């Protein structure tokens, strides 16, 4: 029989696998209509793209980690880069293949255990994917492993305080968690240090999107597949009465132009691999 430590380790491993599968399933369900709700993701990705060199990159090998529907894989390919599009969701990769065709290589893979050899890429690009990992230092170490010494890794991830308006409104409705918790700036810096990243440039920036209603925001979150909550929440669907209460609570933030803000705290990072 297994001892208590072995049993606990097995249960933890099973929970991690289940969590990863739940994340992949959530994004897989959103794959076909993801682009219709991804205005924020595109804004963040373009800001991150600008941190890559704009010249002398033709022919270089680049990893697009968490590629989604391949929007930025296509942007990278247009720069003449040899792109490897990687995602946890096979259905997202199907959409990326429809967008980019045979000009890009596609690999289904986990950011925490990349199915690639060491020192393969000149660059790595990963936008709004790493926040889904339990320990940020793990995918950062993997990125350092697959990127050549002297290569460049650019990443964006969400930071503590993202969607605080939505979180605050839900707290007026019930005691359950409806918004994911994200790492603090201090925790992100610690993860970078733990991953051995010594030459790093970080930019922390709030980005606010606007909606007519809280339900419109929730539809966008569902549309991009960002519905998996790492921490437990109430099972089942919220009813009309619940959403009415949410709208009332969110109205506290409504601007004079009748728009509701949804503020994300975003970290943009540039790592020179050593």
N, C-alpha and C positions, 0 to 999 in steps of 0.2 A: 504493500500500500504506500501511497505517497505520504510524506510527512507534511506538516502544516505549511511550511515554507514553500514546498513544491506545489502544493495545491493552490496557495495564494498566487504564486507566480503564473500558474496555468490560467487561473481565473482572470488575472490582470491581462495576460496575453490575449485571451479570448475577448475581453472587453475592448481592447485596442483594435483588434481585427473587426469586431462588430461596429465600432465607432467609425473606422475607415470606410467600411462597406456602406454605412448609413450616409456618410458624406458623399461618397461616389454615387449612391442612388439618388440623393437629393439633386445633385448637379446633373445627373443623367436625365432625370425627369424634365429638367429645365432646358436641356440642350437645344431642342428645335426652336424655341422661342427666346433664348437667352439674349440675343442681340437687340431685341425690341426693348429690353429693360436695362441695358448695360451702359447708359450714358455716363454714370459715375465711373465705372470701370475703365471706359475709354479715356476719360479725362485724366485719371490717375496714370494710366498706361502711357499716354502721350507725354506726360510730364517726365515719367521715368525714362522713356525712349530717348528724350533729349539729353540724358546723362551719358548715353553711349557716344563714342566718337562718331563724328559725321563724315569722316573721310578715311581712306586707307583701310577699309574693312572688307572690301570685296574679296570673296573667297575664304574668309575666316569662318571657323566653325562656331556656331552659337546654339546654346540650349535655351529653348523657351519652355520653362517649367511651370506647369499649371496653365497650359496654353488655351484651355477652354475651346471656343469655336474657331481658333486660329487667326483671329483678327490681327494680333501683333506678330504672329508667325509670318503672316503675309507682309506686314510692314518691314520686318527684318529681312525677308527674302528680297524685297524690292531694293534694299541697299546692297544687294549682291552677296549677302551672307548665306552660308550653307546651314540651314535651320533643321534642328531636331526638335519637333514639337512633342512634348510629353505631358500627360495628364493622368490623374487617377481614374477618370471616367472614360470608359470605352466609347460611350455615346457622344461625349464631347469630342473625342478624337475623330469620330465619324463626321461630325460637322466641320471640323478643321480640314479633313480630307476633301470634303465637298468644296470648301473655299479655296484651298491651296493646291489641290491636285497632286501631281507627282513631283512638284518642285520642292517639296518638304518631306523629311523623314518623320515617321510617326512611331512613338513608343509609349505603350501604356506602362505607367510606373508610379511608384510612391516616392515622394520627395525625401522621405526619411531612409530610403534604401534604394538608391537609383541603380537601375540595371545597366550600368555603363562602366567601362574601364576607367582607370585613373588618367588624368592629364589629357583628356580627349578634346576639350573645347577651349577656344580662345576667349569666349565671352559666355556669360549666363545672364538671362533676363527672366525675372519672375515677378509678376505683379499681382498683388492681392491674393496670393495662394498660401503663403507661409503661415498665416494666422490660423489655418485649420490644423496645424501640427501641434501636438501637446507640448513639445519641448523644442523651442525655436533653435537651440544650439545644434540639434541633430541634423535638420536639413541644411543648415549653414555649413556644417562640417562636410556633408555630402557634396555640396556645391564646391567647396574648396578642393575636395578630392578629385572631382571630374574636370575642373578647370585648370589649365596649365599654369605653372608658376609665372607670375607677371601678368596673367590674364585678369580680366575684369568681371566682377559680379555686380549686377544692379538689381535691387529688390525694392518692393514696396509692401507694406503690411499695415494693418489697422492697429491703432493704439488705444489704450484705456481712455474712456470718455466718448468713444464713437457712439452715435445715435443716442446721446443722452436725453434728447427731447422725447424720443419714443420710449426709452426706458423709464423716464420720469412719469410719463402719462400712464404707462401700464401699471406702475406702482400705485396709482390712484384707483385702479380697477380691481386688482387682485394681488395675492402674495406670491404668485408664480413667476418664474423667470421666463421672459420672452425675448430678451436680447442677449447675445453672447457677450461675455467679458473678455477684454483684450489686455495684452501686456502693457505695463507702464513703460515710459521712456527708460527708466532705470533698469527694468527687467530686460528690455531689448538690448541695452548696452552690455548688460551682464552676459546675455546669451552670446553676443558677438565675441566677448572676451573668452568665454568658455569654449567657443568654436575655434579659437586661435586666430581670430581676425585682428590684425594689428594696424593695418593701414585702411582706415574707414572714414568716410565722410557721410554724416547724417543730416537730414533736413526733416524737421517736423512741421507739418502744415495742416491747418484745418481746411476742409473743403465742404461747402454747404450746398446741398441740392434743395429744390423747392417743389412742393406738391400742393394740390388743391385740398387734399384730405389725407388723414392718417391711413385710410384704406388704400388710397393710391400708392402711398409709400409701401404698405404691406404687400401690395400686388407686385411692385417692382422687386422687392426682396424675394418673393416667391418666384418671380419670373427669371431671376438669375440663379435660383437654387440655393440661396443663402438662408435656408430654413432650418438647418440642423443646429440644435442647441447642445453644446458640449455638456452643460450642466442640466440637471433634470428640470422638466417643466410639466405642466398639467397635460394629461393625455386627452385626445379628442379635439373636436373643432369648436372654436368660439362661436357663440350664437349672435343673433342680431342685437340683442340687448347688451351684450358685452362690447361689441364694436361701437354701439351708440355711446356707451360710457367712455370708451377710448377716445372717440372723436371729441367728446365734451372736455375730457382732460387735456387733450393735445391742443385745444383751442387757446390755452394759456399762452402758447408760443406764436399764435397767428400774427403776421405782420399787417401793416396798414394796407398793403396791396392785396390782402386776403390770401396770401400764400403761407404755407406751413414749412418751416425749415427742418431739414434733416442733416445734422452736422456730423461729419466723419473726421476723426483725427488720424492723419496718415503719416507714416514714417517712410521716407525715401532714403535708401542707402546705396552707397557705392563702395565696393570692397576691391582693393588691389590685392590679388592673391600672392602669397609669398611662399 
